[in-house]
């Protein structure tokens, strides 16, 4: 399982997502252009001292990611505009969970790259959730579906 952020814009969101990836041992891929520099103080602050423990890669474009790291991965596009509700989606260990930029989400050209789409059900007047919140919700749902969380619940894996 991997997280792919397509053209992320807000440094604290990416920092929070990096921390989440560190906590779940999930690879993080960032697709340029980024809306910030990787040495941004807000990005570093959100990730705190976890940055060295995160497997992260920066790609100049999505095609580079596909050629170098995306082979064999099932591309699971996320969208607030449609897709299978995440709790009904059949996640796989080989999924690349792809999230779009905060201000506009994944463009139609990206959504058309894969028939696999997932959405977080939202009730009420809110049209979308914060990117780092969305990544956390979808990633943990995927990990639970793939039964990867049970091993983390043993006493030797619990941090105090």
N, C-alpha and C positions, 0 to 999 in steps of 0.2 A: 504494500500500500504506500502510495506517495501523495504528497500535496503539491499541486502546481498552481502558482499564482500568476495569472496572465496580466501583465502590465499593472501591478499594484501601485497605488498612488499615495497611501498614507503611512508614514513610517511607524507610528505606534501600533497600527494593526499588524503590519508585517513582523514587528518585534514580538507581539503577543503570539502570533502564529508560530514564529520560530521557537518560542518557549514551549508551546504546545507540542511541536515536533520533537523537541528535546525530551519532553516528559513521556512521549509515546514511542520514542525511537523511530520516528517517521522521517523519511527523506523529504526535504523541501526544495522545490525548484522555483526559481524566479525568472519570469520571461520579461525581457526588456521590451520597451523602455520602462524604467522604474520612475516613479514620481519623487524620488529621493536618491541620495547617495548612500552606499552601504556603511559609510562612516558617520552617518547622521546621528547626532546625540540622542534624539528621541527614539530612534530605532534601537540603539544600544541600550538605552534606559529601559525600554519595554522588555527587551530580551535579557536584561541584567547580565549576570555572569554566565549565562547558559550558552552564549554564542559559540564558544569553542567546542561544545558538545553536540551541536546541531550539524547534521550532514546536509549542507546546502550547496546548491549549484545555481549559477546565473547563466542564462542563455540569451544570446543576442536576438533570437526570434523563436517562434514556436517550431518552425521547421528544424532548427538546430537541435532543439530538445527531442523532437521525434526521432531524428537520425541517431543521436548519441545515447539517449537514455530512455526514450519512450517505446522502443521496440519491445514487443511482447506484452505491453501494458494495455489494458482495456481503458479507453478514455471515457470517463464519466463526467459529463458536463453538468454544472449546477446552474440553476436559473430560478428566479422568483416568478418567471412568466409561464412556467410549465414543466412538466416532467412527472415521473413517478414519485409519489410521496415517499420520502426517505425510509419510512418504517415499513414500506412494502417493496423496497428495492432489493434485489438479490445481489448484494455486494460480493466481491471476490478479493482474494489476497493480492491479485495482480492488478488491482485498480489504480489508476492515476486520477485522483479527485481534482478536477480543474475548476478554479474559481476566477471570476472576472474582476475588473477594476471596480473600486468602490462606487464611483460616480455613474457608471453605466452598465455594469455587468458584462457578461460575455457577449460579444457581437454575434450577429446571425451567422457570419462566415465561420466562426468557431463552433457554434452550436451544430452546424451542418456537418462537421467532421465526424460525428459519432451519433448513432441512434440511442445511446445510453445517456439519459438525462434524469436528474434527480432534483427534487425541490423539498424545502422545509415547509410543512403546512403552517400557515399563519392565519390566525383568527382575529378578526377585528379590522380596524382602519389602517394599521401599519402595513406598508407595501413591501418592506424588506427589512432584514436584520443587518447589524454591523458585520463586516466581513470576518473579523476574528471570532465573533460569536458563531457565525454560520459555519466556519471551518471546524470549530470545536464540536458543534452539534453533529455535523455530518461525519466527521472522522470517528467520533466515539460510537455513533450508530453503526458505521461500517466495521469497526473493530469488534463490536459486540456481535454483529451478525456473523462475522468470520470466526467467532469464538476465540479471539486473541486475548480477551480481558481476564479470563479465568485464571491464567497462570500468574497474573499480577496480584491476585488477591491472597496469595499465600503470605504467611508472616514474614518470611525473609525478603519479600518485595515491598513491604509497607515501610515508607519513610516517615519518621516522626519529626 
